[in-house]
Amino acid sequence: MAFVNYATKNIAIKIVYYGPGLSGKTTNLRYIYARLEPESRDDLICLETDTERTIFFDLLPIKAGQIGDFKIHFQLMTVPGQVFYEASRKSVIKGVDGIVFVADSQIPLLDANLESFDGLRRNSMEHNFDLNFIPLVFQYNKRDLDNLIPVETFNNLLNPRKLPYIESSAINGVGVIETLKEVARLTVPAVKKNVLEERRIELEMGEQVMEEEVEEVRQEVKEKPEKEAVQEVRVELEEPVKDEVKEEGERRSGKEKSAVLEEAIFIPESLPKTPPVRFVKMKFKSQDDIEDELERLAREFKKENKN
């Protein structure tokens, strides 16, 4: 679920790149990192544990425009694809807002793709969310190679619901940005709906509390004329709530427009020189420590970009 900070008006949307080992998940993030302007993204962070020789996962925070008054950024993450990192994958998809399933198109790896997708289903159930209601985009990667799994086979086995899919060659940058835009196109409206719904509930609860306080004040000022007492209460308690409800109603009626991703994420057509990927590696003792650090990083990035 997206991190929302109403005080600073920031939203962090979590997108996870899931798939079998060496399917191209980290390659996607590296290419995105290289194509984005420095002011639009942070460092590419790699979290490791002492017992895992490979990267636990990669985290790339990027700015991505606004939803109404809220500034949004994406946390792009990968999961370790190797089979024996099942526990790590469970940790990473906790609270996910959107998923990109990166499939390896080589025929010998068909079973690995199917096994990885089955693992995604299991992990989503353990975190009590239905994969059918999470924005999901398929990326059929390595289409530049020979001896490939047909797209029709992928769609029949992995994507019978006919969800969006992108044919890609991540190592050459083909289909990478298109995949990011597609998953963002699906995810942003869902997050926007949830944020506005949560805000509406908060306002309704606040209005209920105000009504209770009104009644308490009425009891306290019984000795005053009833009309005068009620007038005082309304001035002190009801008007701010009405203003908030009115303001929220304007948002929900569409008077405030959310940013379009294509405009929010500036990706130049060409770069004079591909910037080096800067990795920030962090090591931890346990997965619990990594989960705590993940939440801290989300809050920290929002704080840094609140202006």
C-alpha positions in Angstrom: 0.0 0.0 0.0 1.3 3.5 -0.9 3.0 5.5 1.8 0.9 8.7 2.2 2.1 11.7 4.2 -0.7 14.2 4.5 1.4 16.8 6.4 4.0 17.1 3.6 1.6 16.0 0.8 3.8 13.2 -0.5 2.9 9.8 -1.8 5.3 6.9 -2.3 4.1 4.2 -4.8 5.8 0.8 -4.6 6.4 -1.0 -7.9 8.1 -4.4 -7.8 9.8 -6.1 -10.7 9.2 -9.8 -10.2 10.5 -12.8 -12.2 13.0 -15.7 -12.3 16.7 -15.3 -11.8 18.6 -13.4 -14.5 15.4 -12.5 -16.4 16.4 -8.8 -16.6 14.9 -7.2 -13.5 18.0 -5.3 -12.4 18.8 -4.5 -16.0 15.5 -2.7 -16.2 16.3 -0.5 -13.2 19.8 0.2 -14.4 18.5 1.4 -17.8 15.8 3.6 -16.1 18.4 5.1 -13.8 20.6 5.9 -16.8 17.8 7.5 -18.8 16.3 9.7 -16.1 17.6 13.2 -15.3 19.5 13.2 -12.0 17.0 15.5 -10.4 14.2 13.0 -11.1 15.8 10.0 -9.3 17.9 9.1 -6.3 20.7 6.6 -6.0 20.2 2.9 -6.9 20.3 1.2 -3.6 21.3 -2.5 -3.1 20.4 -4.1 0.2 22.3 -7.3 1.1 22.6 -9.6 4.1 25.7 -11.3 5.4 24.5 -14.7 4.4 23.4 -13.9 0.9 26.1 -13.4 -1.7 23.8 -11.9 -4.3 21.8 -8.7 -3.9 18.7 -8.9 -1.7 16.9 -6.4 -3.9 17.5 -3.1 -5.7 15.6 0.1 -4.9 15.4 3.1 -7.2 13.3 6.0 -6.0 12.1 8.4 -8.8 10.0 11.5 -8.8 6.8 11.3 -10.9 4.7 14.5 -10.9 1.6 15.0 -8.8 -1.8 13.6 -7.9 -3.8 16.7 -7.0 -1.8 18.5 -4.4 0.3 15.5 -3.6 3.8 15.0 -5.0 4.4 11.4 -5.9 7.4 9.2 -6.4 7.9 5.6 -7.3 9.9 3.1 -5.4 11.1 0.7 -8.1 12.3 -2.6 -6.6 13.4 -6.0 -7.8 13.2 -9.3 -6.0 16.0 -11.9 -6.0 15.0 -14.4 -8.6 16.8 -17.5 -7.4 14.5 -20.2 -6.0 16.2 -20.4 -2.5 15.4 -16.7 -1.8 11.6 -17.3 -1.3 11.5 -15.6 2.1 13.2 -12.5 0.6 10.7 -12.3 -2.2 7.9 -12.4 0.4 9.4 -9.4 2.2 9.8 -7.3 -0.9 6.2 -7.6 -2.2 4.7 -6.6 1.1 2.6 -3.5 0.6 3.1 -3.5 -3.2 1.0 -1.1 -5.4 1.9 -2.5 -8.8 3.9 -5.4 -10.3 5.9 -6.0 -13.4 6.5 -9.6 -14.1 9.7 -9.9 -16.1 9.7 -13.3 -18.0 12.8 -14.7 -19.7 11.8 -15.5 -23.3 14.3 -18.3 -23.8 12.6 -21.7 -24.4 14.7 -23.7 -21.9 13.5 -21.3 -19.1 9.7 -21.7 -19.6 9.4 -23.8 -16.5 11.4 -21.2 -14.5 8.9 -18.5 -15.6 5.9 -20.6 -14.6 7.4 -21.5 -11.2 8.2 -17.9 -10.5 4.7 -16.8 -11.3 3.2 -19.5 -9.1 5.5 -18.2 -6.4 4.1 -14.7 -6.9 0.6 -16.0 -6.5 1.5 -17.8 -3.2 3.3 -14.8 -1.8 0.4 -12.5 -2.6 -2.0 -14.8 -0.8 0.3 -14.9 2.3 0.2 -11.1 2.4 -3.6 -11.2 2.1 -4.0 -9.4 -1.2 -5.6 -10.7 -4.4 -3.3 -10.6 -7.5 -6.4 -10.1 -9.6 -6.8 -6.6 -8.0 -3.2 -5.5 -8.2 -2.0 -3.6 -11.3 0.1 -6.1 -13.2 2.1 -5.7 -16.4 4.0 -8.5 -18.2 7.4 -7.9 -19.8 8.5 -10.6 -22.2 12.2 -9.9 -22.1 15.2 -11.0 -24.2 13.3 -10.9 -27.5 16.5 -10.1 -29.3 17.8 -13.7 -28.8 17.0 -16.8 -30.9 15.0 -19.9 -29.9 12.3 -17.9 -28.1 9.0 -18.8 -26.4 6.1 -17.5 -28.7 4.2 -14.5 -27.2 1.0 -16.5 -27.7 2.4 -19.2 -25.4 3.3 -16.7 -22.7 -0.2 -15.2 -22.9 -1.9 -18.6 -22.7 0.2 -19.8 -19.7 0.9 -16.6 -17.8 -1.6 -14.0 -19.0 -5.0 -15.6 -19.7 -6.7 -12.4 -18.4 -5.1 -10.5 -21.4 -3.4 -7.9 -19.2 -0.9 -5.5 -20.8 2.3 -7.0 -22.0 5.5 -5.5 -23.5 8.0 -7.3 -25.7 11.5 -6.1 -24.6 15.2 -6.4 -24.8 16.1 -4.7 -21.5 19.9 -4.9 -22.1 19.3 -2.7 -25.2 16.7 -0.5 -23.6 13.9 -1.8 -25.8 10.5 -1.8 -24.1 11.9 -0.7 -20.7 10.4 2.8 -20.5 7.2 1.5 -22.1 6.9 -1.0 -19.4 7.4 1.6 -16.7 4.8 3.9 -18.2 2.3 1.1 -18.6 2.5 -0.1 -15.0 2.4 3.6 -13.8 -0.7 4.2 -16.0 -2.4 1.3 -14.2 -1.1 2.0 -10.7 -1.6 5.8 -10.3 -5.4 5.9 -10.7 -5.7 3.0 -8.2 -3.5 4.8 -5.7 -5.4 8.1 -6.3 -8.7 6.4 -5.6 -7.5 4.8 -2.4 -5.9 8.1 -1.2 -9.1 10.0 -1.8 -11.2 7.3 -0.2 -9.0 7.3 2.9 -9.2 11.1 3.1 -13.0 11.0 2.8 -13.3 8.5 5.6 -11.0 10.6 7.8 -13.1 13.7 7.1 -16.3 11.8 7.9 -14.8 10.5 11.1 -13.6 14.0 11.9 -17.1 15.4 11.3 -18.5 12.7 13.6 -16.0 13.7 16.3 -16.9 17.4 15.8 -20.6 16.6 16.2 -19.9 14.8 19.5 -17.8 17.8 20.7 -20.7 20.1 19.7 -23.0 18.1 21.9 -20.6 18.3 24.8 -20.3 22.0 24.5 -24.0 22.4 24.3 -24.3 20.6 27.6 -21.7 22.8 29.1 -23.5 26.0 28.1 -27.0 25.0 29.1 -27.3 28.2 31.1 -26.9 30.3 28.0 -29.6 30.9 25.5 -29.9 28.0 23.1 -29.5 30.0 20.0 -26.4 31.8 21.2 -24.7 28.5 22.4 -25.3 26.7 19.1 -24.0 29.7 17.2 -20.8 29.7 19.2 -20.3 26.0 18.7 -20.7 26.2 14.9 -18.2 28.9 14.6 -15.6 27.1 16.6 -16.1 23.5 15.4 -18.2 23.0 12.3 -16.9 25.5 9.7 -13.4 24.1 9.4 -14.8 20.7 8.7 -17.2 22.0 6.1 -14.3 23.7 4.4 -12.4 20.4 4.3 -15.4 18.5 3.0 -16.0 21.1 0.3 -12.4 21.0 -0.7 -12.4 17.2 -0.8 -15.6 17.3 -2.9 -13.9 19.5 -5.4 -11.0 17.0 -5.7 -13.4 14.1 -6.2 -15.5 16.0 -8.8 -12.4 16.3 -11.0 -11.6 19.9 -10.6 -8.1 19.1 -9.6 -6.2 17.2 -12.3 -3.6 14.6 -11.7 -0.4 14.7 -13.6 0.1 12.5 -16.7 3.0 10.2 -16.3 4.4 10.9 -19.7 4.7 14.6 -18.7 5.8 13.9 -15.2 8.7 11.7 -15.9 11.1 13.5 -18.3 13.1 11.1 -20.4 15.3 12.7 -23.0 15.3 11.2 -26.5 19.0 10.8 -26.4 21.9 11.4 -23.9 25.3 12.7 -24.9 26.8 10.1 -22.6 25.2 7.3 -20.6 25.8 8.1 -16.9 27.4 5.4 -14.7 25.1 3.6 -12.4 25.9 4.5 -8.9 25.2 1.7 -6.4 24.8 2.3 -2.7 25.2 -1.0 -1.0 23.9 -1.7 2.5 24.3 -4.8 4.6 22.0 -6.1 7.4 21.9 -8.9 9.8 18.4 -10.2 9.1 15.4 -9.8 6.9 13.5 -7.9 9.7 16.3 -5.3 9.7 15.9 -5.0 5.9 12.1 -4.5 6.2 12.6 -1.8 8.8 15.2 -0.1 6.5 12.8 -0.3 3.6 10.1 1.7 5.4 12.7 4.2 6.7 14.0 4.8 3.2 10.5 5.5 1.9 9.9 8.1 4.7 13.3 9.6 4.2 12.9 10.0 0.4 9.6 11.8 0.9 11.1 14.1 3.5 13.9 15.0 1.2 11.5 15.8 -1.7 8.8 17.6 0.3 9.7 20.9 -1.3 
